Every structure is written in structure tokens, then in C-alpha cells.
Amino acid sequence: MDIQTRKIEFVQAFLKLQSEELISLFENILNSETKEDLKPMTIEELNSRIDQSEKDFKNGGFKTHEEVFEKYN
């Protein structure tokens, strides 16, 4: 599937949304992606994020996909 077809399908699905919370989430994602000066992470930044993620996981700092789905469905 090409990018144009994916965009059209996404917009059609977006227009059917009834959840104001979910629409806000998409707005936030779009705004954060378009406003930030995106640049690749350094290896050190990547390794630091991986280390932090592993710590969070070990300490129970995560949500299951079921919990996330319940929140946004």
C-alpha cells in the first residue's frame, strides 16, 4: 500500500472517531512531531533510554496493552 492510500485511509478512519480524548491524543502527537526539531539520537542517548526503560520495567513502571486499550477505547 502506498503512502497516499495510507493517508486517505487514516483520514477516513479519523473522521469516524467519536472519542474527544482520542482526537486530543492524535492532535498532541501531530503537534509534537511537527513542532520539534527532529534529529537522530546519539548512541549514548539511545543507550540511556534503554537503561531507563529497563529500570522502569523492573520497577513495575509500565502499562499493559490491555490497560492502554481500555483507556483509549
N, C-alpha and C positions, 0 to 999 in steps of 0.2 A: 504494500500500500504506500503510495507516495505521500509526501508531506502535505500537499494541498488537500487531498482526500481526508487525511487525518484531521486537519484543521477544521474542515467543514463538519465532519462527524462530531468533533469535540464541541463546536459551537452549537450544533443541533441538540446535543445532549445537555449542554449548559442551559440553553433556553428552556428546557423542560424542568429544570430544578425548581423545587418549591421551598427548599430549606434556606432561610436567610443566613443561618450560621455557615452553611456550606458555601454559599455565594461569597460571604465575607472572607472565608478561608482562601478561595480562589483569587479574590481581589488582593489579599495580602501577599500571596505567592507572586502574582503578576507584578505588583508594585515593588516588591523586594528584588525581583530579578531584573526589572528594567531600570531601577534607580541606582543599584550598586555598580561600582566599577569592578566588574568581574575579572579576576586574574587567577591563574593556576596557583595551587598551594605548593609550598616548598615541601621537600621530603620531611623536613623537621616538623612542619605544621601538620602534615598528614599523620606522621607517627605520634605526635602529641594528641591528636584527636582520637586515634585508635586506642592509645593508652587510656585516655579519659573514658571512652566508650566501654572498654573492658572493665574499668573500675566501677562505672555506673551499673553495668550488668551484674557484676559480682555482689554489689550492694543493694540489688533489687530496684535500681533506678531505671525502670523501663516499663512499657505498657505492652500487653499482648495485642496481636492484631484484632482479636475479638473486642478488646476494650476500645481501641481506636474506631473500629467499625461501628460499635454501639453509639459512640459519641457523635459521629458524623452521618449516621443513617437515620 
